[in-house]
């Protein structure tokens, strides 16, 4: 059995192709150290909340 991804039907990427990365935001930075922030998208506002157990909730 080979460890080569091509032999296992997996796609490969040339080594010189850049990997796309999503922007990374710290939730505590977004909430300015608190537990809630408002996020706007077009004309809609959403609430991002950090729970006491450290989970994120996004509501309309």
Wavefront OBJ file of the C-alpha trace (Angstrom):
o trace
v 0.000 0.000 0.000
v 1.390 3.383 -1.036
v 1.339 6.607 0.996
v 1.223 8.704 -2.174
v -2.077 10.689 -2.236
v -2.364 10.123 -6.005
v -2.521 6.374 -5.405
v -5.371 6.859 -2.910
v -7.541 8.987 -5.211
v -6.828 12.224 -3.335
v -6.175 15.507 -5.100
v -2.761 17.057 -4.748
v -1.713 20.690 -4.937
v 1.572 21.828 -6.438
v 3.956 22.956 -3.702
v 4.198 26.470 -5.143
v 0.403 27.056 -4.991
v -0.528 29.371 -2.087
v -3.029 28.085 0.454
v -6.081 30.344 0.843
v -6.704 31.334 4.454
v -9.799 32.814 6.018
v -9.368 35.954 8.104
v -8.967 35.143 11.801
v -10.652 37.337 14.405
v -10.391 36.977 18.165
v -13.919 36.919 19.625
v -12.794 38.820 22.733
v -11.386 41.524 20.474
v -14.690 41.739 18.569
v -16.585 42.094 21.860
v -14.043 44.595 23.214
v -13.367 42.302 26.177
v -17.063 41.847 26.938
v -19.400 39.043 25.981
v -21.463 40.630 23.189
v -20.956 42.408 19.864
v -23.193 43.557 17.034
v -22.181 42.514 13.527
v -23.669 44.241 10.473
v -24.180 42.600 7.093
v -25.879 44.760 4.483
v -28.840 46.303 6.350
v -29.140 43.491 8.901
v -27.643 43.386 12.390
v -26.634 40.215 14.190
v -25.624 39.683 17.808
v -22.516 37.655 18.594
v -22.543 36.430 22.178
v -19.935 34.525 24.187
v -21.608 32.210 26.697
v -20.342 31.513 30.212
v -19.102 28.134 28.953
v -17.043 29.835 26.215
v -19.233 29.008 23.228
v -20.221 31.470 20.505
v -23.834 32.180 19.553
v -24.782 34.305 16.544
v -28.422 35.472 16.414
v -30.460 37.790 14.220
l 1 2 3 4 5 6 7 8 9 10 11 12 13 14 15 16 17 18 19 20 21 22 23 24 25 26 27 28 29 30 31 32 33 34 35 36 37 38 39 40 41 42 43 44 45 46 47 48 49 50 51 52 53 54 55 56 57 58 59 60
